[in-house]
Amino acid sequence: MTTAVRTEIDPAIETYIDERLAEIAPRVPDNRVTMVVFSGDLDRQLASLVIATGAAAMGMEVSIFYTFWGLSALKRETHLKGKSFKEKMFAIMTPKRLAKMPVSKMNFAGIGSAMLKSMMKEKQVASIDELFAMAREMGVKFIACTMSMDVMGISQEELVEEVSLGGVATFLGDAARSRVSLFI
């Protein structure tokens, strides 16, 4: 039978260790993932949501900053009334919402997107809308870039619920505290 030997730590050493830990604590990133989603392509949006839900399942805090073409993922409807000619053109030329996005390669007037969705269904992979809902349920934070919204003429009323609005400082603040930062 063995007996454990218990030793006391010198209070001066314990204080020294606590002080050193306090010094480095602000430089240690949080258990977070921050993403910029710039793309309005279905396959890239899928990748961002798979990463987001995977990270959230691992207990990480996740925020996704949607900018420019990526904002289409947050649309629920498109309004044309009250928009300038250029804003109307952007609204017409960009995808109306997640499920209407093209794929980045081999889209062929929507055939590529339809094939990808069909193959996902056959393989029992969650759809883009299911992944988005899952990410929302898991607490993933969705942030719409206000500058991109202004440039492209997208109003908050056109976006899905539970979307935060923020600028580059919002993204950089999140990214500065994150273990992982991605650009998609």
Kinemage of the C-alpha trace (Angstrom):
@kinemage 1
@onewidth
@group {chain A} dominant
@subgroup {mainchain}
@vectorlist {calphas} color= white
{ca met a 1} P 0.000 0.000 0.000
{ca thr a 2} L 1.366 3.392 -0.961
{ca thr a 3} L 0.728 6.580 0.836
{ca ala a 4} L 0.558 9.921 -0.869
{ca val a 5} L 2.866 12.574 0.345
{ca arg a 6} L 1.210 15.932 0.556
{ca thr a 7} L 3.409 18.947 0.319
{ca glu a 8} L 2.483 22.510 1.040
{ca ile a 9} L 3.224 25.142 -1.603
{ca asp a 10} L 5.167 28.087 -0.309
{ca pro a 11} L 2.737 31.073 -0.244
{ca ala a 12} L 5.370 33.259 -1.945
{ca ile a 13} L 5.612 30.805 -4.864
{ca glu a 14} L 1.834 30.552 -5.084
{ca thr a 15} L 1.587 34.358 -5.177
{ca tyr a 16} L 4.291 34.519 -7.849
{ca ile a 17} L 2.442 31.957 -10.016
{ca asp a 18} L -0.882 33.783 -9.590
{ca glu a 19} L 0.721 37.095 -10.592
{ca arg a 20} L 2.311 35.599 -13.727
{ca leu a 21} L -1.002 33.971 -14.731
{ca ala a 22} L -2.796 37.296 -14.243
{ca glu a 23} L -0.233 38.951 -16.535
{ca ile a 24} L -0.781 36.537 -19.428
{ca ala a 25} L -4.547 36.030 -19.014
{ca pro a 26} L -5.505 39.038 -21.183
{ca arg a 27} L -3.371 37.655 -24.040
{ca val a 28} L -4.932 34.186 -24.011
{ca pro a 29} L -7.779 33.957 -26.546
{ca asp a 30} L -11.251 32.899 -25.525
{ca asn a 31} L -12.741 29.600 -26.629
{ca arg a 32} L -14.322 31.219 -29.678
{ca val a 33} L -14.506 31.045 -33.461
{ca thr a 34} L -15.102 34.153 -35.544
{ca met a 35} L -15.826 34.063 -39.259
{ca val a 36} L -16.223 36.613 -42.023
{ca val a 37} L -18.545 35.274 -44.691
{ca phe a 38} L -18.047 37.340 -47.829
{ca ser a 39} L -19.349 34.801 -50.338
{ca gly a 40} L -22.893 34.414 -51.564
{ca asp a 41} L -22.221 30.914 -52.905
{ca leu a 42} L -24.176 27.966 -51.556
{ca asp a 43} L -21.170 25.669 -51.101
{ca arg a 44} L -19.217 28.306 -49.175
{ca gln a 45} L -22.216 29.131 -47.026
{ca leu a 46} L -22.591 25.405 -46.313
{ca ala a 47} L -18.955 25.215 -45.245
{ca ser a 48} L -19.343 28.186 -42.894
{ca leu a 49} L -22.425 26.670 -41.238
{ca val a 50} L -20.833 23.223 -40.888
{ca ile a 51} L -17.812 24.815 -39.196
{ca ala a 52} L -20.063 27.003 -37.029
{ca thr a 53} L -22.248 24.130 -35.821
{ca gly a 54} L -19.203 21.917 -35.272
{ca ala a 55} L -17.506 24.580 -33.178
{ca ala a 56} L -20.699 25.269 -31.217
{ca ala a 57} L -21.075 21.511 -30.561
{ca met a 58} L -17.547 21.584 -29.121
{ca gly a 59} L -18.646 24.272 -26.681
{ca met a 60} L -17.054 27.169 -28.522
{ca glu a 61} L -18.696 30.571 -28.823
{ca val a 62} L -19.248 31.335 -32.510
{ca ser a 63} L -19.942 34.564 -34.380
{ca ile a 64} L -20.347 34.972 -38.121
{ca phe a 65} L -19.911 38.409 -39.667
{ca tyr a 66} L -21.752 38.533 -43.008
{ca thr a 67} L -20.574 41.163 -45.470
{ca phe a 68} L -21.256 42.064 -49.108
{ca trp a 69} L -22.477 38.980 -51.065
{ca gly a 70} L -22.560 36.934 -47.868
{ca leu a 71} L -25.453 39.084 -46.638
{ca ser a 72} L -27.781 37.125 -48.937
{ca ala a 73} L -27.669 34.329 -46.339
{ca leu a 74} L -29.456 36.604 -43.885
{ca lys a 75} L -32.220 37.757 -46.226
{ca arg a 76} L -35.766 36.621 -45.685
{ca glu a 77} L -37.363 38.925 -48.227
{ca thr a 78} L -36.421 41.633 -50.670
{ca his a 79} L -38.015 45.071 -50.799
{ca leu a 80} L -37.711 47.233 -53.892
{ca lys a 81} L -39.918 50.128 -52.798
{ca gly a 82} L -37.941 53.174 -51.737
{ca lys a 83} L -34.641 51.918 -53.163
{ca ser a 84} L -32.509 53.725 -55.708
{ca phe a 85} L -32.077 52.225 -59.184
{ca lys a 86} L -28.682 50.707 -58.271
{ca glu a 87} L -30.021 49.301 -54.988
{ca lys a 88} L -32.914 47.694 -56.899
{ca met a 89} L -30.445 46.177 -59.360
{ca phe a 90} L -28.384 44.698 -56.490
{ca ala a 91} L -31.573 43.327 -54.935
{ca ile a 92} L -32.602 41.703 -58.211
{ca met a 93} L -29.133 40.340 -59.096
{ca thr a 94} L -28.225 38.840 -55.689
{ca pro a 95} L -29.763 35.671 -54.233
{ca lys a 96} L -33.026 36.244 -52.399
{ca arg a 97} L -32.052 33.988 -49.470
{ca leu a 98} L -29.909 30.967 -48.523
{ca ala a 99} L -31.909 28.375 -50.440
{ca lys a 100} L -31.660 30.396 -53.672
{ca met a 101} L -27.857 30.683 -53.768
{ca pro a 102} L -25.793 29.324 -56.669
{ca val a 103} L -22.752 27.110 -56.192
{ca ser a 104} L -19.320 28.649 -56.758
{ca lys a 105} L -18.281 26.252 -59.527
{ca met a 106} L -20.330 24.520 -62.229
{ca asn a 107} L -23.607 26.269 -61.419
{ca phe a 108} L -24.896 26.041 -65.028
{ca ala a 109} L -27.978 28.236 -64.576
{ca gly a 110} L -28.901 26.583 -61.285
{ca ile a 111} L -28.401 22.935 -62.266
{ca gly a 112} L -25.264 22.630 -60.109
{ca ser a 113} L -27.070 24.007 -57.077
{ca ala a 114} L -30.029 21.666 -57.615
{ca met a 115} L -27.677 18.684 -58.013
{ca leu a 116} L -25.782 19.530 -54.825
{ca lys a 117} L -29.023 19.854 -52.849
{ca ser a 118} L -30.296 16.574 -54.318
{ca met a 119} L -27.066 14.757 -53.451
{ca met a 120} L -27.165 16.150 -49.911
{ca lys a 121} L -30.734 14.901 -49.507
{ca glu a 122} L -29.801 11.439 -50.855
{ca lys a 123} L -26.911 11.238 -48.371
{ca gln a 124} L -29.162 12.515 -45.556
{ca val a 125} L -27.049 15.636 -45.038
{ca ala a 126} L -28.857 18.566 -43.461
{ca ser a 127} L -30.032 21.208 -45.931
{ca ile a 128} L -28.663 24.746 -45.840
{ca asp a 129} L -31.841 25.979 -44.145
{ca glu a 130} L -31.645 23.177 -41.558
{ca leu a 131} L -27.979 23.999 -40.852
{ca phe a 132} L -28.824 27.681 -40.420
{ca ala a 133} L -31.661 26.838 -38.004
{ca met a 134} L -29.382 24.425 -36.123
{ca ala a 135} L -26.665 27.075 -35.833
{ca arg a 136} L -29.232 29.559 -34.511
{ca glu a 137} L -30.488 27.022 -31.929
{ca met a 138} L -26.887 26.353 -30.846
{ca gly a 139} L -26.361 30.032 -30.105
{ca val a 140} L -24.264 31.027 -33.105
{ca lys a 141} L -24.287 34.818 -33.332
{ca phe a 142} L -25.123 36.215 -36.783
{ca ile a 143} L -23.905 39.750 -37.507
{ca ala a 144} L -24.825 41.764 -40.612
{ca cys a 145} L -22.241 44.305 -41.755
{ca thr a 146} L -23.934 47.696 -41.594
{ca met a 147} L -21.597 49.288 -44.144
{ca ser a 148} L -22.342 46.538 -46.683
{ca met a 149} L -26.053 46.878 -45.935
{ca asp a 150} L -25.848 50.618 -46.649
{ca val a 151} L -23.841 50.172 -49.863
{ca met a 152} L -26.103 47.418 -51.189
{ca gly a 153} L -29.355 49.014 -50.029
{ca ile a 154} L -30.377 46.203 -47.685
{ca ser a 155} L -32.634 47.215 -44.802
{ca gln a 156} L -32.869 45.474 -41.430
{ca glu a 157} L -36.490 44.582 -42.247
{ca glu a 158} L -35.244 42.400 -45.120
{ca leu a 159} L -33.122 40.244 -42.781
{ca val a 160} L -34.091 37.194 -40.755
{ca glu a 161} L -34.834 37.694 -37.083
{ca glu a 162} L -32.168 37.490 -34.391
{ca val a 163} L -29.478 39.103 -36.535
{ca ser a 164} L -27.228 41.642 -34.883
{ca leu a 165} L -25.966 44.630 -36.789
{ca gly a 166} L -22.345 45.721 -36.581
{ca gly a 167} L -19.393 47.195 -38.375
{ca val a 168} L -15.784 46.217 -38.815
{ca ala a 169} L -15.046 47.117 -35.180
{ca thr a 170} L -17.591 44.491 -34.084
{ca phe a 171} L -15.838 41.830 -36.151
{ca leu a 172} L -12.358 42.876 -35.042
{ca gly a 173} L -13.403 42.919 -31.385
{ca asp a 174} L -14.706 39.350 -31.699
{ca ala a 175} L -11.711 38.181 -33.757
{ca ala a 176} L -9.196 39.666 -31.304
{ca arg a 177} L -10.576 37.382 -28.583
{ca ser a 178} L -10.913 34.255 -30.751
{ca arg a 179} L -8.776 31.120 -31.032
{ca val a 180} L -9.877 30.723 -34.631
{ca ser a 181} L -10.710 33.375 -37.236
{ca leu a 182} L -11.759 32.403 -40.763
{ca phe a 183} L -12.574 34.261 -43.980
{ca ile a 184} L -15.008 32.490 -46.305
